[in-house]
Amino acid sequence: KFQKIEQMFQHEVCVEIPNAFWNRNSFIVSLPYVEGFHESQILTKITPMQMTKEILEYYEKDIQGFLDKNLIRSSKSSWNCPTFMYKMFQK
């Protein structure tokens, strides 16, 4: 019964591409096991880059140019890009 279904499948479905399902390349990826490794060792947070006032002004001008050209848009998202965050010191 299965051979009949297989033959019917080959003749009806695989008419145009007879080897569509039978000769596919398969890729198997194996990762090396590292003893003593734990998920907590994966770095998920990095410290933000410190910027001088001149660099900050340059990036603000650059970002404003992108906003003016409609290449980017402002967002109210709580997920901020750490590259553009800076700490303001109180005097």
Residue frames relative to the residue before (quaternion, step in Angstrom):
aa qw qx qy qz dx dy dz
K 1.0000 0.0000 0.0000 0.0000 0.00 0.00 0.00
F 0.6718 0.4899 -0.2996 0.4680 3.59 0.96 -0.85
Q 0.6263 0.5316 -0.3411 0.4569 3.58 1.04 -0.72
K 0.6314 0.5283 -0.3296 0.4620 3.56 1.03 -0.76
I 0.6561 0.4941 -0.3073 0.4805 3.59 0.97 -0.85
E 0.6460 0.5193 -0.3198 0.4591 3.59 0.99 -0.82
Q 0.6618 0.4930 -0.3092 0.4727 3.59 0.93 -0.84
M 0.6440 0.5119 -0.3206 0.4695 3.57 0.98 -0.83
F 0.6364 0.5240 -0.3167 0.4691 3.58 1.02 -0.81
Q 0.6689 0.5012 -0.2993 0.4602 3.59 0.91 -0.90
H 0.7174 0.4552 -0.2637 0.4567 3.59 0.91 -0.83
E 0.7553 0.3974 -0.2214 0.4717 3.59 0.97 -0.74
V 0.7578 0.3838 -0.2090 0.4845 3.58 0.87 -0.91
C 0.7862 0.3359 -0.1566 0.4944 3.56 0.87 -0.95
V 0.2277 0.7998 -0.5268 0.1760 3.59 1.02 0.68
E 0.7377 0.4204 -0.2398 0.4708 3.59 0.80 -0.98
I 0.7825 0.1204 -0.0570 0.6082 3.59 0.99 -0.80
P 0.2144 -0.8449 0.4735 0.1261 3.58 0.13 1.23
N 0.7667 0.3245 -0.2029 0.5155 3.61 1.04 -0.56
A 0.2112 0.8275 -0.5006 0.1414 3.59 1.13 0.56
F 0.8012 0.2781 -0.1359 0.5121 3.57 0.93 -0.84
W 0.6731 0.5538 -0.3023 0.3858 3.58 1.09 -0.54
N 0.8046 0.2728 -0.1339 0.5101 3.62 0.96 -0.72
R 0.2581 0.7781 -0.5343 0.2062 3.59 0.95 0.76
N 0.4609 -0.6402 0.5327 0.3064 3.52 -1.14 0.66
S 0.1304 -0.7743 0.6124 0.0916 3.54 -1.03 0.72
F 0.1673 -0.7832 0.5955 0.0637 3.51 -0.99 0.89
I 0.0877 -0.7870 0.6105 0.0133 3.53 -0.76 1.07
V 0.1475 -0.7823 0.6023 0.0585 3.53 -0.78 1.06
S 0.0424 -0.7847 0.6182 0.0180 3.54 -0.82 0.96
L 0.2569 -0.7686 0.5719 0.1273 3.52 -0.91 0.97
P 0.4954 -0.6664 0.4570 0.3189 3.58 -0.97 0.76
Y 0.4047 -0.6877 0.5476 0.2518 3.54 -1.12 0.69
V 0.1202 -0.7833 0.6082 0.0463 3.56 -0.82 1.02
E 0.3622 -0.7458 0.5160 0.2153 3.56 -0.59 1.12
G 0.8059 0.2809 -0.2176 0.4735 3.54 -1.05 0.79
F 0.5278 0.6299 -0.4169 0.3884 3.59 1.25 0.02
H 0.0336 -0.7878 0.6150 -0.0046 3.55 -1.00 0.87
E 0.6287 -0.5708 0.3763 0.3705 3.57 -1.14 0.64
S 0.6071 0.5767 -0.3620 0.4095 3.59 1.09 -0.58
Q 0.6038 0.5658 -0.3542 0.4357 3.60 1.24 -0.28
I 0.5440 0.6043 -0.4069 0.4163 3.60 1.24 -0.21
L 0.3644 -0.7428 0.5207 0.2108 3.56 -0.73 1.05
T 0.0674 -0.8111 0.5807 0.0167 3.55 -0.65 1.10
K 0.7640 0.2452 -0.1608 0.5747 3.56 1.19 -0.34
I 0.0709 -0.7702 0.6327 0.0396 3.52 -1.03 0.82
T 0.5528 -0.6093 0.4418 0.3577 3.54 -1.13 0.51
P 0.5221 -0.6438 0.4525 0.3291 3.59 -0.98 0.76
M 0.5438 -0.6126 0.4697 0.3293 3.53 -1.20 0.63
Q 0.3626 -0.7202 0.5430 0.2345 3.58 -0.89 0.87
M 0.1473 -0.8004 0.5789 0.0503 3.54 -0.94 0.94
T 0.4136 -0.6565 0.5650 0.2807 3.49 -1.16 0.64
K 0.6802 -0.4861 0.3482 0.4240 3.57 -1.25 0.26
E 0.6444 0.5290 -0.3217 0.4488 3.59 1.02 -0.80
I 0.6597 0.4935 -0.3115 0.4735 3.59 0.94 -0.87
L 0.6356 0.5342 -0.3246 0.4531 3.57 0.98 -0.84
E 0.6603 0.4956 -0.3058 0.4741 3.60 0.92 -0.87
Y 0.6228 0.5381 -0.3355 0.4582 3.59 1.03 -0.79
Y 0.6957 0.4695 -0.2784 0.4669 3.60 0.86 -0.96
E 0.6283 0.5229 -0.3448 0.4615 3.60 1.01 -0.72
K 0.6434 0.5040 -0.3113 0.4849 3.59 1.03 -0.79
D 0.6453 0.5214 -0.3068 0.4664 3.57 1.00 -0.87
I 0.6657 0.4926 -0.2967 0.4756 3.58 0.92 -0.90
Q 0.6375 0.5188 -0.3315 0.4632 3.58 0.97 -0.80
G 0.6219 0.5342 -0.3342 0.4649 3.59 1.07 -0.70
F 0.6499 0.4999 -0.3093 0.4817 3.59 1.02 -0.80
L 0.6355 0.5190 -0.3262 0.4696 3.59 1.04 -0.77
D 0.6586 0.5168 -0.3078 0.4520 3.60 0.95 -0.86
K 0.7114 0.4315 -0.2466 0.4969 3.59 1.08 -0.73
N 0.4112 -0.7341 0.4370 0.3180 3.59 1.36 0.00
L 0.3498 0.7232 -0.5168 0.2960 3.57 1.05 0.71
I 0.7605 0.1105 -0.0781 0.6351 3.55 1.24 -0.53
R 0.2124 -0.7563 0.5967 0.1639 3.55 -1.27 0.22
S 0.5584 -0.6045 0.4429 0.3558 3.55 -1.16 0.56
S 0.1693 -0.7916 0.5843 0.0574 3.53 -1.15 0.66
K 0.3144 -0.7272 0.5811 0.1861 3.53 -1.20 0.61
S 0.3360 0.7786 -0.4724 0.2404 3.57 1.26 0.31
S 0.4542 -0.6738 0.5106 0.2811 3.54 -1.15 0.64
W 0.6012 0.5304 -0.3581 0.4786 3.59 1.30 -0.14
N 0.0414 -0.8299 0.5560 -0.0203 3.56 0.02 1.27
C 0.4723 -0.6365 0.5265 0.3074 3.51 -1.21 0.53
P 0.4143 -0.7471 0.4508 0.2587 3.63 -0.55 1.07
T 0.5409 0.6288 -0.4104 0.3789 3.60 1.18 -0.34
F 0.7674 0.3605 -0.1872 0.4961 3.56 1.03 -0.76
M 0.5189 0.6119 -0.4352 0.4086 3.58 1.21 0.26
Y 0.0285 0.7895 -0.6130 0.0111 3.54 -1.06 0.67
K 0.4150 -0.7051 0.5248 0.2350 3.52 -1.14 0.65
M 0.2395 -0.7622 0.5866 0.1326 3.56 -0.83 1.01
F 0.2773 -0.7693 0.5578 0.1418 3.54 -0.73 1.06
Q 0.3906 -0.7044 0.5400 0.2443 3.54 -1.02 0.80
K 0.4017 -0.7218 0.5122 0.2352 3.55 -1.03 0.79
